[in-house]
Each structure stands twice: as structure tokens, then as C-alpha cells.
Amino acid sequence: MEDIEGHIIDGNSNECLSNLGKLKDTLENTYEMVDRLSNCIDELERKVNEPEQEINNLKDEVNKTKFFSVYRVWI
């Protein structure tokens, strides 16, 4: 930013525009990286939740098995 201010003060509009273009490119790249990071976080959250769901399913199966083993005579 200081370079841009200096070029404005010096009246060097070409250099100022060049630096503004570089700043714009840098900001766009930063936004893209943040977007990709957000997508990675979402995917990681999904992957973290998968084992928890599987554990819950297995607990349900164990409970069903226990139930049927206790009441197998009735069934």
C-alpha cells in the first residue's frame, strides 16, 4: 500500500495501476484459497462425523442383539 501511495504522490500513474493490478490479483488468489480452505474444512467435518455415525449404528446393532439374546425364548 505504501508503494501505491508513493506512486500517487509522485504522479506515477502507470506504476500505481500496475501495483493496484498486483494487489487485485493477490486478493483474488487469497479469496480462492479461503474458499478452498472452507471446502476442505467442510469435507473434514463430514469425514469426522462418519465414524461417529458408524459407532452409533454399531451400538444399535449390539443393543438389538442383546435384546434378542435375552428374549429369544419368546421369539
Secondary structure in CASP SS format (residue, H / E / C, confidence):
PFRMAT SS
TARGET T0000
AUTHOR 0000-0000-0000
METHOD secondary structure of the structure
MODEL  1
M C 1.00
E H 1.00
D H 1.00
I H 1.00
E H 1.00
G H 1.00
H H 1.00
I H 1.00
I H 1.00
D H 1.00
G C 1.00
N C 1.00
S H 1.00
N H 1.00
E H 1.00
C H 1.00
L H 1.00
S H 1.00
N H 1.00
L H 1.00
G H 1.00
K H 1.00
L H 1.00
K H 1.00
D H 1.00
T H 1.00
L H 1.00
E H 1.00
N H 1.00
T H 1.00
Y H 1.00
E H 1.00
M H 1.00
V H 1.00
D H 1.00
R H 1.00
L H 1.00
S H 1.00
N H 1.00
C H 1.00
I H 1.00
D H 1.00
E H 1.00
L H 1.00
E H 1.00
R H 1.00
K H 1.00
V H 1.00
N H 1.00
E H 1.00
P H 1.00
E H 1.00
Q H 1.00
E H 1.00
I H 1.00
N H 1.00
N H 1.00
L H 1.00
K H 1.00
D H 1.00
E H 1.00
V H 1.00
N H 1.00
K H 1.00
T H 1.00
K H 1.00
F H 1.00
F H 1.00
S H 1.00
V H 1.00
Y C 1.00
R C 1.00
V C 1.00
W C 1.00
I C 1.00
END
